[in-house]
């Protein structure tokens, strides 16, 4: 009986794909980073066209993980060099509240000056963004670390850092415009250095490059994220100038009243 039990246990062990355990190990750090998020950040969202002309918008982001849900509030406003008058500036303000749940049921709400309540952003518009499809609304979240299908592909190097390459694919119930996401995570810190996101249907690949990594209060972040659409000229930059890794945010910071306050 004992020998039969050992044989059965051994058979079951070898029936488990080797990369299944590896994937869970790789996922530990990025999941922990999401599930301990509590930060504020300010900077600029910059569109660079095919001729190198840059259009810059101010951006403020705050995020906090509450039990079972990540809430992210993004505020954007135009910021040309000369500065528009107050009325023009008010028309160009946008508040976006994003909620990500590990069960795949995310939600995005949006508000503009004069709105009495935020409106749900239809799913078909999640692939759009404040400056177009480069950095989309959905890209402000990181749901891929909680998707149903995870595979550790390989180990490689970016610059001086060793990386684990993780392939994430959504399950049937997960709302996303991406068919799969591959993430190059720096070993030891689990922070992305490079990401490729493949859109459903078109197969278009969006390439995200993270630079200027910094470590504050035990939390890793990047000074800049550049997004390029493979085969297209131009890019979108998310540049973080200032921030706090421990912002002590609460539910009132993400309330409907906060969303419609301009």
VMD Tcl script that draws the C-alpha trace (Angstrom):
set ca {
  {0.00 0.00 0.00}
  {2.78 2.41 0.92}
  {4.59 1.73 -2.36}
  {1.38 2.32 -4.34}
  {0.80 5.63 -2.58}
  {4.34 6.82 -3.32}
  {3.98 5.80 -6.96}
  {0.67 7.65 -7.27}
  {2.08 10.78 -5.62}
  {5.10 10.70 -7.94}
  {2.87 10.31 -10.99}
  {0.74 13.27 -9.94}
  {3.82 15.39 -9.31}
  {5.17 14.79 -12.79}
  {1.72 15.39 -14.29}
  {1.92 19.04 -13.20}
  {3.58 21.18 -15.90}
  {7.00 22.31 -14.71}
  {6.31 25.94 -15.59}
  {3.09 26.06 -13.51}
  {5.04 26.30 -10.27}
  {7.56 28.65 -11.90}
  {4.77 31.00 -13.01}
  {3.34 31.23 -9.50}
  {6.78 32.06 -8.13}
  {7.27 34.77 -10.76}
  {3.79 36.20 -10.05}
  {4.34 36.58 -6.30}
  {6.16 39.92 -6.41}
  {4.00 41.76 -9.00}
  {0.80 40.58 -7.32}
  {2.10 41.73 -3.96}
  {2.98 45.12 -5.48}
  {-0.57 45.56 -6.78}
  {-2.18 44.33 -3.56}
  {-0.18 46.75 -1.42}
  {-0.55 49.81 -3.68}
  {-1.04 53.14 -1.88}
  {0.54 55.94 -3.88}
  {0.18 59.40 -5.40}
  {2.08 60.55 -8.48}
  {2.14 63.63 -10.69}
  {3.76 64.19 -14.04}
  {2.96 64.39 -17.74}
  {1.38 62.27 -20.43}
  {3.14 63.14 -23.68}
  {2.18 62.26 -27.25}
  {5.08 62.24 -29.73}
  {3.88 62.24 -33.33}
  {5.65 60.77 -36.36}
  {7.58 64.04 -36.86}
  {8.75 64.20 -33.25}
  {6.34 66.98 -32.24}
  {5.38 66.60 -28.58}
  {2.02 67.45 -26.99}
  {2.10 67.35 -23.20}
  {-0.73 67.00 -20.70}
  {-0.50 67.23 -16.94}
  {-1.47 64.05 -15.15}
  {-2.07 63.07 -11.54}
  {-2.56 59.48 -10.42}
  {-3.51 58.02 -7.08}
  {-4.06 54.35 -6.35}
  {-4.95 52.18 -3.38}
  {-5.66 48.50 -2.91}
  {-8.80 47.89 -0.90}
  {-9.89 44.36 0.05}
  {-10.54 42.67 -3.28}
  {-10.23 45.74 -5.51}
  {-7.57 48.13 -6.84}
  {-8.87 51.69 -7.32}
  {-6.95 54.13 -9.50}
  {-8.00 57.76 -10.02}
  {-6.40 59.50 -13.00}
  {-6.75 63.25 -13.55}
  {-5.58 64.84 -16.81}
  {-5.42 68.47 -17.92}
  {-3.86 70.28 -20.86}
  {-0.50 71.90 -20.19}
  {0.76 73.82 -23.24}
  {3.81 76.03 -22.73}
  {1.85 79.30 -22.71}
  {-0.99 77.99 -20.50}
  {-4.65 78.45 -21.49}
  {-7.03 80.62 -19.57}
  {-9.08 79.08 -16.77}
  {-12.20 78.45 -18.89}
  {-10.34 76.67 -21.68}
  {-8.35 74.70 -19.15}
  {-11.53 73.55 -17.36}
  {-12.97 72.18 -20.59}
  {-9.92 69.95 -21.02}
  {-9.97 68.36 -17.56}
  {-10.89 64.69 -17.23}
  {-11.22 62.44 -14.19}
  {-11.10 58.66 -14.69}
  {-11.78 56.13 -11.95}
  {-10.61 52.60 -12.69}
  {-11.43 49.58 -10.56}
  {-9.69 46.23 -11.06}
  {-10.86 43.05 -9.35}
  {-8.89 39.79 -9.56}
  {-12.05 38.01 -10.76}
  {-11.80 39.93 -14.03}
  {-14.76 42.25 -13.44}
  {-13.09 45.62 -13.87}
  {-14.94 48.92 -14.24}
  {-14.00 52.35 -15.58}
  {-15.93 55.55 -14.89}
  {-15.25 59.00 -16.29}
  {-16.26 62.57 -15.43}
  {-15.82 66.03 -16.97}
  {-16.43 69.51 -15.54}
  {-20.16 70.10 -15.09}
  {-21.05 66.43 -14.68}
  {-23.20 65.75 -11.63}
  {-22.23 62.07 -11.59}
  {-19.55 59.96 -13.24}
  {-20.54 57.88 -16.26}
  {-19.55 54.29 -16.92}
  {-17.10 54.09 -19.80}
  {-18.39 51.47 -22.28}
  {-16.09 48.47 -22.62}
  {-15.52 49.15 -26.32}
  {-13.82 52.45 -25.36}
  {-11.41 50.95 -22.83}
  {-8.84 50.60 -25.62}
  {-8.91 54.37 -26.14}
  {-7.08 56.80 -23.88}
  {-6.62 60.47 -22.94}
  {-4.20 60.87 -25.87}
  {-5.44 58.08 -28.11}
  {-4.86 54.34 -28.18}
  {-1.14 54.45 -27.30}
  {-1.64 54.55 -23.54}
  {-5.20 53.35 -23.16}
  {-7.49 53.58 -20.14}
  {-7.04 49.85 -19.60}
  {-3.26 50.30 -19.43}
  {-3.54 52.18 -16.14}
  {-4.45 48.84 -14.53}
  {-2.41 45.63 -14.31}
  {-5.04 42.89 -14.43}
  {-2.79 40.47 -16.33}
  {-1.11 39.31 -13.12}
  {-4.49 37.91 -11.99}
  {-5.61 36.34 -15.27}
  {-6.46 32.65 -15.40}
  {-3.63 31.52 -17.69}
  {-0.02 32.12 -16.66}
  {3.14 30.63 -18.19}
  {6.78 31.26 -17.27}
  {8.49 31.29 -20.68}
  {12.19 31.86 -20.15}
  {14.90 33.77 -18.36}
  {16.72 36.51 -20.25}
  {18.55 39.79 -19.73}
  {17.64 43.42 -20.37}
  {20.67 45.63 -19.91}
  {22.35 44.56 -16.68}
  {19.24 42.94 -15.18}
  {18.21 39.31 -15.34}
  {14.51 38.90 -16.16}
  {11.77 36.31 -16.00}
  {9.47 36.41 -19.03}
  {5.84 35.78 -18.10}
  {3.03 35.13 -20.58}
  {-0.47 35.99 -19.31}
  {-3.72 35.25 -21.13}
  {-7.26 36.10 -19.98}
  {-9.97 33.62 -19.18}
  {-13.43 33.76 -20.75}
  {-14.90 35.93 -17.96}
  {-12.12 38.53 -17.88}
  {-12.88 41.85 -19.56}
  {-9.93 43.02 -21.63}
  {-9.05 44.04 -25.16}
  {-5.82 42.04 -25.00}
  {-5.39 38.46 -26.23}
  {-2.15 38.04 -24.30}
  {0.51 40.02 -22.47}
  {4.17 39.10 -22.14}
  {6.07 40.78 -19.32}
  {9.81 40.93 -18.72}
  {10.08 41.13 -14.89}
  {13.38 42.02 -13.24}
  {14.54 39.19 -11.02}
  {14.60 39.91 -7.33}
  {12.15 42.83 -7.51}
  {9.39 41.56 -9.82}
  {9.08 44.95 -11.55}
  {8.47 45.14 -15.32}
  {11.23 46.43 -17.57}
  {9.46 45.67 -20.85}
  {5.95 44.52 -21.80}
  {4.33 43.42 -25.06}
  {0.52 43.51 -25.24}
  {-1.24 41.86 -28.18}
  {-4.68 43.20 -29.05}
  {-7.53 40.80 -29.78}
  {-8.67 40.57 -33.37}
  {-6.06 42.79 -35.03}
  {-2.99 41.15 -33.45}
  {-1.43 44.61 -33.10}
  {1.37 44.63 -30.52}
  {1.91 47.51 -28.09}
  {5.41 47.76 -26.63}
  {5.98 49.27 -23.17}
  {9.49 50.20 -22.00}
  {10.06 51.16 -18.35}
  {13.07 53.31 -17.45}
  {14.49 55.23 -14.52}
  {13.65 52.62 -11.90}
  {13.64 53.88 -8.33}
  {13.09 52.37 -4.90}
  {11.24 54.43 -2.30}
  {9.73 53.24 0.96}
  {10.21 49.63 -0.07}
  {8.28 50.20 -3.32}
  {9.70 50.03 -6.85}
  {8.48 52.43 -9.53}
  {9.61 53.86 -12.87}
  {10.25 57.47 -13.82}
  {9.02 56.89 -17.39}
  {6.96 54.43 -19.40}
  {7.16 54.71 -23.20}
  {4.51 53.03 -25.34}
  {5.01 52.29 -29.02}
  {2.63 50.53 -31.38}
  {4.66 48.06 -33.42}
  {5.02 49.20 -37.02}
  {3.82 52.75 -36.35}
  {5.84 55.94 -35.93}
  {5.54 58.03 -32.80}
  {4.97 57.06 -29.18}
  {3.27 58.01 -25.93}
  {5.21 58.74 -22.75}
  {4.00 58.59 -19.16}
  {6.53 60.63 -17.18}
  {6.33 60.72 -13.37}
  {7.98 63.75 -11.79}
  {6.87 63.50 -8.17}
  {5.11 60.99 -5.99}
  {4.63 59.32 -2.64}
  {4.78 55.54 -2.23}
  {2.85 55.64 1.06}
  {0.00 58.11 0.52}
  {-2.39 56.84 3.23}
  {-5.38 57.06 0.87}
  {-8.91 56.10 1.91}
  {-12.26 55.40 0.22}
  {-13.20 59.08 0.25}
  {-10.28 59.78 -2.11}
  {-12.09 57.68 -4.75}
  {-15.70 58.64 -4.05}
  {-18.15 59.83 -6.76}
  {-18.03 63.27 -5.13}
  {-14.25 63.34 -5.55}
  {-14.57 62.23 -9.16}
  {-16.87 65.13 -10.05}
  {-14.98 67.77 -8.06}
  {-13.01 70.08 -10.39}
}
mol new
graphics top color blue
foreach p $ca { graphics top sphere $p radius 0.5 }
foreach p [lrange $ca 0 end-1] q [lrange $ca 1 end] { graphics top cylinder $p $q radius 0.2 }
display resetview
